């Protein structure tokens, strides 16, 4: 798998899910292709994927490549900017992003009708550096106290359009501490992980999709946002109308719906959705 925006060695070091055999993956892919005829040519699938699914795809894409012979080249980023790239006509074979972005592109005629399918859900969580004090965030008031007490926090800049950042911006407004948080907020770069700022010591608390938080080593999840402060995002897959390799992309989507893929998603902090077609 070729990746456009992260170190290969870095994600390989995090790839710990090794319990699915290549034959099992191969069986899923054969079914997805309706049988693989002799002489079938391998394809390179160009995918655009939200960072919420980055750790999942870094694990699953190499397995799919090994079993299918296809290659997967993934660009990771925030869902809204990736959707805009498809809207603007960028050639891609597969889009993995928030359901809202997928629906907007379907209405705009930028995605192949009927190709979309829900894969997983994720909530927003709060994390600290491993070994750091663990403040109580079990209620809205407890979360408010923890945020006020923290010397620094990190969440995705809402201006970038990421689901967790936009939502958490509304959360601190609702808690009445938006102005107080400005001076102590450290935003990661666009498409970056807030938990990295925990590891570097630039933030005491990090907020992002739970799967994104736990994908970073030496980070501990405090828990999800409490009560009705929580926001759950559904992530889906779809094939752009201008895809050059739609059949190979469909095979990859089918594999992402398999029990093996669901087990990886669950281990990475997401709630897989059984939505077979």
Secondary structure as UniProt FT lines:
FT   STRAND          2..3
FT   HELIX           8..14
FT   HELIX           22..33
FT   TURN            38..39
FT   STRAND          44..50
FT   HELIX           51..53
FT   HELIX           54..68
FT   STRAND          71..77
FT   HELIX           79..87
FT   TURN            88..89
FT   STRAND          94..98
FT   HELIX           99..107
FT   TURN            108..109
FT   TURN            113..114
FT   STRAND          117..129
FT   TURN            130..131
FT   HELIX           140..149
FT   STRAND          153..154
FT   HELIX           158..160
FT   HELIX           163..174
FT   TURN            175..176
FT   HELIX           178..182
FT   TURN            183..184
FT   TURN            190..191
FT   HELIX           195..199
FT   TURN            200..201
FT   STRAND          205..209
FT   HELIX           210..214
FT   TURN            217..218
FT   STRAND          219..224
FT   HELIX           227..229
FT   STRAND          232..238
FT   TURN            241..242
FT   HELIX           246..256
FT   HELIX           259..267
FT   TURN            268..269
FT   STRAND          271..272
//
